[in-house]
């Protein structure tokens, strides 16, 4: 049984949705026990005088009655409940908060915009990999937070009074989807952003991360439509045109867009387009966490590691009793191969990092059973929480692990969208070869070999008589040549002559 003292809960009373996250601390990280989300649309209950309607408050209270059951076995000191933009604005917020606190048995704290932005940044810093210098964007129901920072430290914090629910009511209230509606919504959003745009751009960032439901929805649409995971202005404009073609909000249908999100999707999209334009953002990825994770990690007082992915890999290796020395051996060999072919195959540092991660995790399937271990490994990675990795990167890792040996399934490699397809094929080839050559599980048996590559062919240059002296690996390599030939990948072996 779980001890109640090991559980922590964070509740976020947002303008569009109420969220609850329940976690358990484990191995310096968090294990998610439960996530509950309800679409309350509190902001829609604000009138022109910022009075919150009785109906909106009742929707919120009803949701909190559901949440309260989860909290009964968790100490009050390990629960945080915060309210954001709508309850900052509502003149009668105290009525809602008093009853909400009574229902939950815990105080509800209305946090100011800058505090919300700081917590969002903390949640991103704890859960999202990539470069240290980042811009974080969170489009909520009633406010939008923009934060720059380096590592664990948030540096510029802005909370802007625009959100997907408020923009819905202002610019899409007639429920039509036209160029005019979007133009008005985008122009209004740019007007809000412009006063701080130069300051944000002057700070600079190496990665832009989106932490909102709007960005999550866009990511899901891109996955459904076979796009890669990087959100760009061009892709946002494509989505806008698809929305306009639907004419009416009630008729909005885009592959990958859920019915639950559809109502506030155009308004959130218009704000995101304005942010991209105002800040000259090249691309954006999806964050691994935000406000709720920031609250939880704040309670736990866990340090933010520079490399979130390294922590994740360590935790998974320990959990599934991975032979860490062998994983390191395979990784070193794969990186040695990578350095030899990276230029010819146009592999970048993203490719190198993901190849290294696949090597670190390639044997986790053995914890289930030796038979079909690659399939077990792929299944585990698909369903595990991997802080630091985007959903697209998880799919890539799962596909690589499924194809680490044996027959190659191009369909599974084609279903990921973290990298271009050809780069994914190249990573698969390097991983498979590193596993074969490291199969003796000893450092002193690794050959001094070279790889010669072009876009079509890969040749492995081996020491003189190496194949004769290592018959088992020689047989495995001959089988590998066959496996790769079945998917039209050319692989050849050559031995240096005795005089070399």
Secondary structure, 3 states (H helix, E strand, C coil): CCCHHHEEEEEEECCCEEEEEEEEEECCEEEEEEEEEEECCHHHHECCCCCECHHHHHHHHHHHHHHHHHHCCCCHHHEEEEECHHHHHCCCHHHHHHHHHHHHCCCCEECCHHHHHHHHHHHHHHHCCCCCEEEEEEECCCCEEEEEEECCEEEEEEEECCCHHHHHHHHCCCCECCHHHHHHHHHHHHHHHHHHHHHHHHHCCCEEEECCHHHHHHHHHHHHCCCCCCECHHHHHHHHHHHHHCCEHHHCCCCCCCHHHHHHHHHHHHHHHHHHHHHCCCCEEECCCCHHHHHHHHHHCCCCCCCHHHHHHHHHHHHCCCCHHHHHHHHHHHHHHHHHHHHHHCCCHHHHHHHHHHHHHCCHHHHCCCCCHHHHHHHHHHHCCCCCCCHHHHHHHHHHHHCCCCCCCHHHHHCCCCCCHHHHHHHHHHHHHHHHHCCCCCHHHCCCCEEEECCCEEEEEECCCHHHHCHHHHHHHHHHHHHHHCCCCEEEEEECCCCC
